[in-house]
Amino acid sequence: MESVLQDTVLNVAKNVEKQIDEEIYRLENLDLDSIEKLREDHLKKLKAKAKRNQELKALGHGEYEEIPDEKKFFDLCKKSPNMVVHFYKDGSVNCKILDEHMKTLCKKHLETRFIKLNVERAPFLTERLRIKVIPTLTLVKDSVTKDYIVGFTELGNCADFSTEMLEWRIAQAGVIDYEGDLFNPPDIKKKQKKRLIEKKKIIRGRNSSDEDSDDPDDW
């Protein structure tokens, strides 16, 4: 079994190495026309992306907007395929916390429209979407509600969660372009790294105290 596994790993490594060698060979043997074509293709992609970003900004993407009523919500659904909707209520501290994260994410993810709607102005939607906890984020794709983020339970169950943590959770619904690790929450990684650093400091501290100790029985 171990021999088969070793052979499999070896074959995979050889295939990867072969692909890398072929790509290096291709790049090294590009003529001037090929290099110019690559440059032109790259410029076309950059121009297309810039044009698309301008179109999205014209639709309100890149800004965190409060909409006045339910009619506006349905109008926006027709124009923007990806939406993150914050259902909030005046006076809620948690809603204000969420607002700050939304203001950051809307600028980072132009491909998605970030809006907020007061539940008192949206009785039909509140009832239809069964929104009972404030704040609630509704994640919409192609006019279909894909997921909900209710309160802060899934964000570490605390008010000081990071913007990265919210971004990761929103990405689970596929309504934003996300380049991170979808399987591991970023805040957990940070805590693990912090614990590792603290552990190393403790170990170093112990080593230092060991060196300074005159007691032969002191471990």
Helices and strands as residue ranges (DSSP letters): H 2-28, H 32-58, E 64-66, H 70-79, E 82-88, H 93-108, E 113-118, G 119-121, H 123-128, E 136-141, E 144-150, G 153-155, H 163-171, H 186-212
